[in-house]
């Protein structure tokens, strides 16, 4: 009913062989407290600045294509500005252009 936008996914790897049997030199795996990662993410988010009016060249850090029922709808880009007044700040850009969508789909 929501078009898949709020869907969560997961994967599991299962074995009947203990990890120590296949990796005898490895230390025993222990889950780190989730608060360690959460604190690191919170610290990074506190310093994250998104440009209000991005201008200039940028470096795309990640991108994706939004698809509708009839196929690709738009390309979405997230990155950092490489120059100008807002150098180093994040930007978000979208395009409905066929060449940009094809570029993201091709993975180039």
Residue pairs with C-beta under 8 A, 6 or more apart in sequence:
19 26
19 29
20 26
20 28
48 90
49 88
49 89
49 90
50 89
50 90
50 91
50 92
51 81
51 86
51 89
51 90
51 91
53 86
54 81
54 86
54 89
54 91
54 93
55 81
55 84
55 85
55 86
56 81
56 82
56 83
56 84
56 86
56 87
57 81
57 82
57 83
57 84
58 79
58 80
58 81
58 82
58 91
58 93
59 79
59 80
59 82
60 77
60 78
60 79
61 78
61 79
61 80
62 77
62 78
62 79
63 75
63 76
63 77
63 78
63 104
64 75
64 76
64 104
65 72
65 73
65 74
65 75
65 76
65 101
65 104
65 105
66 72
66 73
66 74
66 75
66 76
67 73
72 101
72 105
73 96
74 94
74 95
74 96
74 101
75 94
75 95
75 96
75 97
75 100
75 101
75 103
75 104
76 92
76 93
76 94
77 91
77 92
77 93
77 94
77 95
78 90
78 91
78 92
78 93
79 90
79 91
79 93
80 88
80 89
80 90
80 91
81 87
81 88
81 89
81 90
81 91
95 101
